[in-house]
Amino acid sequence: MRPTRLVVVAGTGTEVGKTWVSVELLRALRARGVGVAARKPAQSFEPGDVTDADLLGAASGEDPTTVCPPARWYPVAMAPPIAAEELGTPAFTVAELADGIHWPSGPTTFGLVETAGGVRSPQASDGDVTDLVDRLAPDLVVLVADAGLGTINAVRSSIDALGGDVLVALNRYDGSEKVHRTNRDWLVDRDGFSVVVLPDQMDDLAMEVLGPEG
């Protein structure tokens, strides 16, 4: 059963804060009484680390193995399909990833899917984030990006690849930093993108992802 509102959280690259944004968004929605569920189709990690599924599950109130199927946990810090190959486990396709996402049986208002790496990072043996987004057909993609140098190029390139309805979340935004302010203004005024700055506008992000009926 698909949630009423399905959102994919993607990133312009690694270490931009996708999981932090996802966790804080889930917490903000639960605080409003919204029923949420989180999914990580596949994850790779350093052995012994707290995983994205652990963090997402703590925020959504779900077991980590519900967030990410145990067969898709890869204890090698590489893109998931590369990690699977490194570990000698079976390859998997984008269709298999998407079909492996199971939502709660009861009504769920908000469903979040967090991808791995950047927009063109491999998610399966036959596709990247753009292919997974096409398969899932979410209501909205939240694109997480750093606020500093290189942001405009990274955001433009990622949106060109994604297409569709994309909301840019500039993470670690500091309004006292001129480069952060000018990047934000350029993306909004010159490119016409929808942009929120975090952490200051987490409440605005929560309202945006719920859509007009939220």
C-alpha positions in Angstrom: 0.0 0.0 0.0 1.6 3.2 -1.2 1.6 6.1 1.3 -0.6 9.1 0.6 2.4 11.2 -0.1 5.7 9.6 -1.3 9.0 11.6 -1.2 12.4 10.6 -2.3 15.4 12.2 -0.6 18.4 12.4 -2.9 21.7 14.2 -2.8 24.1 16.1 -5.0 26.8 13.8 -3.7 27.9 11.8 -0.6 28.2 13.4 2.8 25.8 16.3 2.0 23.5 15.3 4.9 20.7 13.2 3.3 20.2 11.1 6.4 20.3 14.0 8.8 17.7 15.8 6.7 15.6 12.7 6.4 15.7 12.0 10.2 14.9 15.6 11.1 12.0 15.7 8.6 10.6 12.4 9.9 10.8 13.8 13.5 9.1 17.1 12.5 6.3 15.3 10.8 5.7 12.8 13.7 5.6 15.8 16.1 2.7 17.0 14.0 0.9 13.7 14.4 1.6 12.6 10.8 1.9 8.9 10.2 5.3 8.3 8.6 7.4 5.4 7.2 11.0 5.4 6.0 12.7 3.2 3.5 16.4 2.7 2.4 16.3 0.3 -0.5 20.0 -0.7 -0.1 22.7 0.5 2.2 26.5 0.1 2.4 28.5 1.0 5.5 31.7 0.5 7.4 31.4 -2.6 9.7 30.5 -1.5 13.2 29.1 1.9 12.2 25.5 3.0 13.0 23.7 2.6 9.7 21.3 4.9 7.9 18.6 2.3 8.5 19.3 2.5 12.2 18.9 6.3 12.2 15.9 6.4 9.9 14.2 3.6 11.9 14.7 5.5 15.2 13.2 8.6 13.7 10.2 6.8 12.1 9.5 4.4 14.9 10.3 1.3 12.8 12.8 -1.6 13.0 15.9 -1.0 10.9 15.3 -4.3 9.1 11.9 -2.9 8.0 13.6 0.3 6.8 16.1 -1.7 4.7 15.7 -5.4 4.0 18.5 -7.5 5.7 19.6 -8.8 2.3 20.4 -5.3 1.2 22.8 -4.5 4.0 26.4 -4.4 2.6 29.2 -3.9 5.1 31.6 -2.3 2.6 31.7 1.5 2.1 31.1 1.5 -1.6 28.0 2.1 -3.8 25.5 -0.7 -3.0 25.9 -2.7 -6.3 29.6 -2.4 -6.1 29.6 -3.5 -2.5 27.5 -6.5 -3.4 30.0 -7.5 -6.1 32.9 -7.0 -3.7 31.2 -9.3 -1.1 30.3 -11.9 -3.7 26.6 -11.6 -3.2 24.0 -11.6 -6.0 23.6 -8.6 -8.2 20.3 -6.8 -8.1 18.3 -4.6 -10.4 16.4 -1.3 -9.9 13.2 -3.2 -10.3 14.2 -5.6 -7.6 15.1 -2.6 -5.3 11.7 -0.9 -5.9 9.8 -4.1 -5.5 11.6 -4.8 -2.2 10.1 -1.7 -0.7 7.1 -2.7 1.4 5.0 -0.1 3.1 2.9 -0.6 6.3 -0.4 -2.4 5.7 -2.5 0.4 7.3 -2.9 3.9 6.0 0.3 5.9 6.0 0.3 9.6 5.3 4.0 10.1 4.5 6.5 7.8 3.0 10.2 8.7 2.6 12.8 6.8 0.5 16.4 7.8 1.0 18.8 7.0 -1.8 22.6 6.3 -1.6 25.3 8.7 -2.8 24.6 11.3 -5.5 22.0 11.5 -8.2 24.1 9.6 -10.7 25.5 7.1 -8.2 24.8 3.4 -9.0 21.8 2.1 -6.9 21.7 -1.3 -8.7 23.5 -3.2 -11.4 21.3 -1.6 -14.1 20.7 1.9 -12.9 21.3 5.0 -10.7 19.1 7.3 -8.6 17.4 8.7 -11.6 16.3 5.2 -12.7 15.0 4.4 -9.2 13.1 7.7 -9.0 11.5 6.9 -12.4 10.5 3.5 -11.1 9.0 4.9 -7.8 7.3 7.9 -9.4 7.3 9.9 -6.1 5.2 13.0 -5.5 8.3 15.0 -4.9 12.1 14.7 -4.8 14.0 16.6 -2.1 17.5 17.3 -3.3 20.0 17.8 -0.5 23.0 20.0 -1.3 25.8 21.7 0.5 25.4 25.5 0.7 29.0 26.4 -0.1 31.3 26.5 -3.2 30.2 24.3 -6.1 26.6 24.2 -5.0 25.1 25.9 -8.1 26.8 23.5 -10.5 25.9 20.4 -8.4 22.3 21.4 -8.0 21.8 22.3 -11.7 23.5 19.1 -12.9 21.4 17.0 -10.5 18.1 18.6 -11.4 18.9 18.2 -15.1 19.4 14.5 -14.5 16.3 14.1 -12.3 13.7 16.2 -14.0 10.2 16.3 -12.4 9.2 18.1 -9.2 12.4 18.8 -7.2 12.7 20.8 -4.0 16.3 21.9 -3.1 17.4 21.7 0.5 20.6 23.7 1.1 22.0 22.0 4.2 24.3 23.5 6.8 23.3 26.9 5.6 24.7 29.9 7.4 23.2 33.2 6.6 26.2 35.0 7.7 28.3 33.4 4.9 28.1 35.5 1.8 28.7 32.5 -0.5 25.8 30.7 1.1 23.4 33.7 0.6 24.5 34.3 -3.0 24.2 30.6 -3.9 20.7 30.5 -2.5 19.6 33.7 -4.3 21.1 32.6 -7.6 19.2 29.3 -7.5 16.0 31.0 -6.6 16.2 34.2 -8.6 18.1 33.1 -11.7 17.2 29.5 -12.0 13.7 29.6 -10.5 14.2 26.6 -8.2 12.2 26.0 -5.0 14.8 26.2 -2.2 14.7 25.8 1.6 17.7 26.4 3.8 18.5 24.1 6.7 18.4 23.9 9.6 16.4 27.1 9.8 13.6 26.1 7.5 12.9 22.6 8.6 9.3 23.5 9.4 8.9 24.9 5.9 10.3 21.7 4.5 7.8 19.6 6.5 5.0 21.7 5.0 6.3 21.5 1.5 6.7 17.7 1.5 3.1 17.2 2.7 1.8 19.2 -0.3 -1.2 21.4 -0.6 -3.5 18.9 1.3 -1.0 18.6 4.2 
